[in-house]
């Protein structure tokens, strides 16, 4: 498998920036991985926070341990500015993932052309 395709697949299936590390482009790789990690961290942190709040309500007897009630609480937890922040975090994660895939393929192709031209 050629390096551009391998780099794009690594960025697609492992994590953004991994393909850049394969291509020895460390600064773009760190930027992409850091950006994606920040978005992922925010999403996970808010999900855990929501789960803990619901668990606390169940343990205190405030709500019943019922799938429908819990589902309603999960879907109703995010509203307003917090919902917008979650949307932004998800967009940051997805955009950095797509940029990682496309850019690692682009950089790999450019490196292959430079190797072919020097031969």
Secondary structure, DSSP 8 states (H G I E B T S, - for coil): --HHHHHHHHHHHT-TTHHHHHTT-HHHHHHHHHHHHHHHHHHHHHHHHHHHHHHHHHHTTSS-S-HHHHHHHHHHH--THHHHHHHHHHHHHHHHHHHHHHHHHHHHHHHHHHHHHH-
